[in-house]
Amino acid sequence: FVVAQIPPRALSRFAVPAFIAGVLLLIAVLVFGEMGKGAQRWLDIGPLTIQPSEIMKLAMPLMLAWYMNQRPIPPSIYRLFGALV
């Protein structure tokens, strides 16, 4: 209910920085990641232990929505290919 009250423009402004932060955190897991339950997917940041893939589960759809919203509908095949990449 709380997230539904956020205006779409605010979410649009948040999409690119959230995606970039998520990618940087995923790279940090490759370099500094901690093993947990048999897999290297946790990142220790001081007293916090986070799993960046959970952030990307929100950031990726936001980023795709932002990307696809840049041009009118229907999207071209090139635009769809860009989203797939």
Phi and psi in radians as a Rosetta constraint file:
Dihedral C 1 N 2 CA 2 C 2 CIRCULARHARMONIC -1.181 0.35
Dihedral N 2 CA 2 C 2 N 3 CIRCULARHARMONIC -0.783 0.35
Dihedral C 2 N 3 CA 3 C 3 CIRCULARHARMONIC -1.150 0.35
Dihedral N 3 CA 3 C 3 N 4 CIRCULARHARMONIC -0.563 0.35
Dihedral C 3 N 4 CA 4 C 4 CIRCULARHARMONIC -1.163 0.35
Dihedral N 4 CA 4 C 4 N 5 CIRCULARHARMONIC -0.292 0.35
Dihedral C 4 N 5 CA 5 C 5 CIRCULARHARMONIC -1.481 0.35
Dihedral N 5 CA 5 C 5 N 6 CIRCULARHARMONIC -0.176 0.35
Dihedral C 5 N 6 CA 6 C 6 CIRCULARHARMONIC -1.307 0.35
Dihedral N 6 CA 6 C 6 N 7 CIRCULARHARMONIC 2.239 0.35
Dihedral C 6 N 7 CA 7 C 7 CIRCULARHARMONIC -1.090 0.35
Dihedral N 7 CA 7 C 7 N 8 CIRCULARHARMONIC 2.527 0.35
Dihedral C 7 N 8 CA 8 C 8 CIRCULARHARMONIC -1.017 0.35
Dihedral N 8 CA 8 C 8 N 9 CIRCULARHARMONIC -0.589 0.35
Dihedral C 8 N 9 CA 9 C 9 CIRCULARHARMONIC -1.119 0.35
Dihedral N 9 CA 9 C 9 N 10 CIRCULARHARMONIC -0.626 0.35
Dihedral C 9 N 10 CA 10 C 10 CIRCULARHARMONIC -1.159 0.35
Dihedral N 10 CA 10 C 10 N 11 CIRCULARHARMONIC -0.729 0.35
Dihedral C 10 N 11 CA 11 C 11 CIRCULARHARMONIC -1.125 0.35
Dihedral N 11 CA 11 C 11 N 12 CIRCULARHARMONIC -0.638 0.35
Dihedral C 11 N 12 CA 12 C 12 CIRCULARHARMONIC -1.109 0.35
Dihedral N 12 CA 12 C 12 N 13 CIRCULARHARMONIC -0.716 0.35
Dihedral C 12 N 13 CA 13 C 13 CIRCULARHARMONIC -1.195 0.35
Dihedral N 13 CA 13 C 13 N 14 CIRCULARHARMONIC -0.446 0.35
Dihedral C 13 N 14 CA 14 C 14 CIRCULARHARMONIC -1.476 0.35
Dihedral N 14 CA 14 C 14 N 15 CIRCULARHARMONIC -0.318 0.35
Dihedral C 14 N 15 CA 15 C 15 CIRCULARHARMONIC -1.096 0.35
Dihedral N 15 CA 15 C 15 N 16 CIRCULARHARMONIC -0.942 0.35
Dihedral C 15 N 16 CA 16 C 16 CIRCULARHARMONIC -1.160 0.35
Dihedral N 16 CA 16 C 16 N 17 CIRCULARHARMONIC -0.838 0.35
Dihedral C 16 N 17 CA 17 C 17 CIRCULARHARMONIC -1.079 0.35
Dihedral N 17 CA 17 C 17 N 18 CIRCULARHARMONIC -0.638 0.35
Dihedral C 17 N 18 CA 18 C 18 CIRCULARHARMONIC -1.153 0.35
Dihedral N 18 CA 18 C 18 N 19 CIRCULARHARMONIC -0.699 0.35
Dihedral C 18 N 19 CA 19 C 19 CIRCULARHARMONIC -1.153 0.35
Dihedral N 19 CA 19 C 19 N 20 CIRCULARHARMONIC -0.789 0.35
Dihedral C 19 N 20 CA 20 C 20 CIRCULARHARMONIC -1.101 0.35
Dihedral N 20 CA 20 C 20 N 21 CIRCULARHARMONIC -0.758 0.35
Dihedral C 20 N 21 CA 21 C 21 CIRCULARHARMONIC -1.083 0.35
Dihedral N 21 CA 21 C 21 N 22 CIRCULARHARMONIC -0.714 0.35
Dihedral C 21 N 22 CA 22 C 22 CIRCULARHARMONIC -1.115 0.35
Dihedral N 22 CA 22 C 22 N 23 CIRCULARHARMONIC -0.741 0.35
Dihedral C 22 N 23 CA 23 C 23 CIRCULARHARMONIC -1.126 0.35
Dihedral N 23 CA 23 C 23 N 24 CIRCULARHARMONIC -0.743 0.35
Dihedral C 23 N 24 CA 24 C 24 CIRCULARHARMONIC -1.104 0.35
Dihedral N 24 CA 24 C 24 N 25 CIRCULARHARMONIC -0.678 0.35
Dihedral C 24 N 25 CA 25 C 25 CIRCULARHARMONIC -1.172 0.35
Dihedral N 25 CA 25 C 25 N 26 CIRCULARHARMONIC -0.641 0.35
Dihedral C 25 N 26 CA 26 C 26 CIRCULARHARMONIC -1.140 0.35
Dihedral N 26 CA 26 C 26 N 27 CIRCULARHARMONIC -0.661 0.35
Dihedral C 26 N 27 CA 27 C 27 CIRCULARHARMONIC -1.147 0.35
Dihedral N 27 CA 27 C 27 N 28 CIRCULARHARMONIC -0.681 0.35
Dihedral C 27 N 28 CA 28 C 28 CIRCULARHARMONIC -1.098 0.35
Dihedral N 28 CA 28 C 28 N 29 CIRCULARHARMONIC -0.583 0.35
Dihedral C 28 N 29 CA 29 C 29 CIRCULARHARMONIC -1.118 0.35
Dihedral N 29 CA 29 C 29 N 30 CIRCULARHARMONIC -0.684 0.35
Dihedral C 29 N 30 CA 30 C 30 CIRCULARHARMONIC -1.074 0.35
Dihedral N 30 CA 30 C 30 N 31 CIRCULARHARMONIC -0.641 0.35
Dihedral C 30 N 31 CA 31 C 31 CIRCULARHARMONIC -1.535 0.35
Dihedral N 31 CA 31 C 31 N 32 CIRCULARHARMONIC -0.822 0.35
Dihedral C 31 N 32 CA 32 C 32 CIRCULARHARMONIC -1.992 0.35
Dihedral N 32 CA 32 C 32 N 33 CIRCULARHARMONIC 0.123 0.35
Dihedral C 32 N 33 CA 33 C 33 CIRCULARHARMONIC -1.054 0.35
Dihedral N 33 CA 33 C 33 N 34 CIRCULARHARMONIC 2.606 0.35
Dihedral C 33 N 34 CA 34 C 34 CIRCULARHARMONIC -1.777 0.35
Dihedral N 34 CA 34 C 34 N 35 CIRCULARHARMONIC 2.565 0.35
Dihedral C 34 N 35 CA 35 C 35 CIRCULARHARMONIC -1.410 0.35
Dihedral N 35 CA 35 C 35 N 36 CIRCULARHARMONIC 2.366 0.35
Dihedral C 35 N 36 CA 36 C 36 CIRCULARHARMONIC -2.612 0.35
Dihedral N 36 CA 36 C 36 N 37 CIRCULARHARMONIC 2.092 0.35
Dihedral C 36 N 37 CA 37 C 37 CIRCULARHARMONIC 1.003 0.35
Dihedral N 37 CA 37 C 37 N 38 CIRCULARHARMONIC 0.682 0.35
Dihedral C 37 N 38 CA 38 C 38 CIRCULARHARMONIC 1.513 0.35
Dihedral N 38 CA 38 C 38 N 39 CIRCULARHARMONIC 0.038 0.35
Dihedral C 38 N 39 CA 39 C 39 CIRCULARHARMONIC -2.397 0.35
Dihedral N 39 CA 39 C 39 N 40 CIRCULARHARMONIC 2.573 0.35
Dihedral C 39 N 40 CA 40 C 40 CIRCULARHARMONIC -1.581 0.35
Dihedral N 40 CA 40 C 40 N 41 CIRCULARHARMONIC 1.604 0.35
Dihedral C 40 N 41 CA 41 C 41 CIRCULARHARMONIC -2.496 0.35
Dihedral N 41 CA 41 C 41 N 42 CIRCULARHARMONIC 0.141 0.35
Dihedral C 41 N 42 CA 42 C 42 CIRCULARHARMONIC -1.910 0.35
Dihedral N 42 CA 42 C 42 N 43 CIRCULARHARMONIC 2.557 0.35
Dihedral C 42 N 43 CA 43 C 43 CIRCULARHARMONIC -2.186 0.35
Dihedral N 43 CA 43 C 43 N 44 CIRCULARHARMONIC 2.104 0.35
Dihedral C 43 N 44 CA 44 C 44 CIRCULARHARMONIC -1.542 0.35
Dihedral N 44 CA 44 C 44 N 45 CIRCULARHARMONIC 2.074 0.35
Dihedral C 44 N 45 CA 45 C 45 CIRCULARHARMONIC -2.159 0.35
Dihedral N 45 CA 45 C 45 N 46 CIRCULARHARMONIC 1.600 0.35
Dihedral C 45 N 46 CA 46 C 46 CIRCULARHARMONIC 1.078 0.35
Dihedral N 46 CA 46 C 46 N 47 CIRCULARHARMONIC -2.206 0.35
Dihedral C 46 N 47 CA 47 C 47 CIRCULARHARMONIC -1.382 0.35
Dihedral N 47 CA 47 C 47 N 48 CIRCULARHARMONIC -0.118 0.35
Dihedral C 47 N 48 CA 48 C 48 CIRCULARHARMONIC -1.696 0.35
Dihedral N 48 CA 48 C 48 N 49 CIRCULARHARMONIC 2.513 0.35
Dihedral C 48 N 49 CA 49 C 49 CIRCULARHARMONIC -2.138 0.35
Dihedral N 49 CA 49 C 49 N 50 CIRCULARHARMONIC 2.032 0.35
Dihedral C 49 N 50 CA 50 C 50 CIRCULARHARMONIC -2.102 0.35
Dihedral N 50 CA 50 C 50 N 51 CIRCULARHARMONIC 2.794 0.35
Dihedral C 50 N 51 CA 51 C 51 CIRCULARHARMONIC -2.058 0.35
Dihedral N 51 CA 51 C 51 N 52 CIRCULARHARMONIC 1.765 0.35
Dihedral C 51 N 52 CA 52 C 52 CIRCULARHARMONIC -1.017 0.35
Dihedral N 52 CA 52 C 52 N 53 CIRCULARHARMONIC -0.402 0.35
Dihedral C 52 N 53 CA 53 C 53 CIRCULARHARMONIC -1.114 0.35
Dihedral N 53 CA 53 C 53 N 54 CIRCULARHARMONIC -0.494 0.35
Dihedral C 53 N 54 CA 54 C 54 CIRCULARHARMONIC -1.195 0.35
Dihedral N 54 CA 54 C 54 N 55 CIRCULARHARMONIC -0.625 0.35
Dihedral C 54 N 55 CA 55 C 55 CIRCULARHARMONIC -1.165 0.35
Dihedral N 55 CA 55 C 55 N 56 CIRCULARHARMONIC -0.694 0.35
Dihedral C 55 N 56 CA 56 C 56 CIRCULARHARMONIC -1.200 0.35
Dihedral N 56 CA 56 C 56 N 57 CIRCULARHARMONIC -0.425 0.35
Dihedral C 56 N 57 CA 57 C 57 CIRCULARHARMONIC -1.129 0.35
Dihedral N 57 CA 57 C 57 N 58 CIRCULARHARMONIC -0.435 0.35
Dihedral C 57 N 58 CA 58 C 58 CIRCULARHARMONIC -1.646 0.35
Dihedral N 58 CA 58 C 58 N 59 CIRCULARHARMONIC -0.688 0.35
Dihedral C 58 N 59 CA 59 C 59 CIRCULARHARMONIC -1.252 0.35
Dihedral N 59 CA 59 C 59 N 60 CIRCULARHARMONIC -0.602 0.35
Dihedral C 59 N 60 CA 60 C 60 CIRCULARHARMONIC -1.133 0.35
Dihedral N 60 CA 60 C 60 N 61 CIRCULARHARMONIC -0.880 0.35
Dihedral C 60 N 61 CA 61 C 61 CIRCULARHARMONIC -1.100 0.35
Dihedral N 61 CA 61 C 61 N 62 CIRCULARHARMONIC -0.611 0.35
Dihedral C 61 N 62 CA 62 C 62 CIRCULARHARMONIC -1.096 0.35
Dihedral N 62 CA 62 C 62 N 63 CIRCULARHARMONIC -0.745 0.35
Dihedral C 62 N 63 CA 63 C 63 CIRCULARHARMONIC -1.157 0.35
Dihedral N 63 CA 63 C 63 N 64 CIRCULARHARMONIC -0.740 0.35
Dihedral C 63 N 64 CA 64 C 64 CIRCULARHARMONIC -1.121 0.35
Dihedral N 64 CA 64 C 64 N 65 CIRCULARHARMONIC -0.696 0.35
Dihedral C 64 N 65 CA 65 C 65 CIRCULARHARMONIC -1.127 0.35
Dihedral N 65 CA 65 C 65 N 66 CIRCULARHARMONIC -0.720 0.35
Dihedral C 65 N 66 CA 66 C 66 CIRCULARHARMONIC -1.101 0.35
Dihedral N 66 CA 66 C 66 N 67 CIRCULARHARMONIC -0.782 0.35
Dihedral C 66 N 67 CA 67 C 67 CIRCULARHARMONIC -1.102 0.35
Dihedral N 67 CA 67 C 67 N 68 CIRCULARHARMONIC -0.797 0.35
Dihedral C 67 N 68 CA 68 C 68 CIRCULARHARMONIC -1.272 0.35
Dihedral N 68 CA 68 C 68 N 69 CIRCULARHARMONIC -0.378 0.35
Dihedral C 68 N 69 CA 69 C 69 CIRCULARHARMONIC -1.399 0.35
Dihedral N 69 CA 69 C 69 N 70 CIRCULARHARMONIC -0.121 0.35
Dihedral C 69 N 70 CA 70 C 70 CIRCULARHARMONIC -1.272 0.35
Dihedral N 70 CA 70 C 70 N 71 CIRCULARHARMONIC -0.365 0.35
Dihedral C 70 N 71 CA 71 C 71 CIRCULARHARMONIC -2.234 0.35
Dihedral N 71 CA 71 C 71 N 72 CIRCULARHARMONIC 2.799 0.35
Dihedral C 71 N 72 CA 72 C 72 CIRCULARHARMONIC -1.209 0.35
Dihedral N 72 CA 72 C 72 N 73 CIRCULARHARMONIC 2.864 0.35
Dihedral C 72 N 73 CA 73 C 73 CIRCULARHARMONIC -1.534 0.35
Dihedral N 73 CA 73 C 73 N 74 CIRCULARHARMONIC 2.559 0.35
Dihedral C 73 N 74 CA 74 C 74 CIRCULARHARMONIC -1.380 0.35
Dihedral N 74 CA 74 C 74 N 75 CIRCULARHARMONIC 2.593 0.35
Dihedral C 74 N 75 CA 75 C 75 CIRCULARHARMONIC -1.251 0.35
Dihedral N 75 CA 75 C 75 N 76 CIRCULARHARMONIC 2.597 0.35
Dihedral C 75 N 76 CA 76 C 76 CIRCULARHARMONIC -1.294 0.35
Dihedral N 76 CA 76 C 76 N 77 CIRCULARHARMONIC 2.897 0.35
Dihedral C 76 N 77 CA 77 C 77 CIRCULARHARMONIC -1.116 0.35
Dihedral N 77 CA 77 C 77 N 78 CIRCULARHARMONIC -0.568 0.35
Dihedral C 77 N 78 CA 78 C 78 CIRCULARHARMONIC -1.180 0.35
Dihedral N 78 CA 78 C 78 N 79 CIRCULARHARMONIC -0.677 0.35
Dihedral C 78 N 79 CA 79 C 79 CIRCULARHARMONIC -1.153 0.35
Dihedral N 79 CA 79 C 79 N 80 CIRCULARHARMONIC -0.714 0.35
Dihedral C 79 N 80 CA 80 C 80 CIRCULARHARMONIC -1.142 0.35
Dihedral N 80 CA 80 C 80 N 81 CIRCULARHARMONIC -0.705 0.35
Dihedral C 80 N 81 CA 81 C 81 CIRCULARHARMONIC -1.113 0.35
Dihedral N 81 CA 81 C 81 N 82 CIRCULARHARMONIC -0.722 0.35
Dihedral C 81 N 82 CA 82 C 82 CIRCULARHARMONIC -1.058 0.35
Dihedral N 82 CA 82 C 82 N 83 CIRCULARHARMONIC -0.704 0.35
Dihedral C 82 N 83 CA 83 C 83 CIRCULARHARMONIC -1.163 0.35
Dihedral N 83 CA 83 C 83 N 84 CIRCULARHARMONIC -0.636 0.35
Dihedral C 83 N 84 CA 84 C 84 CIRCULARHARMONIC -1.145 0.35
Dihedral N 84 CA 84 C 84 N 85 CIRCULARHARMONIC -0.690 0.35
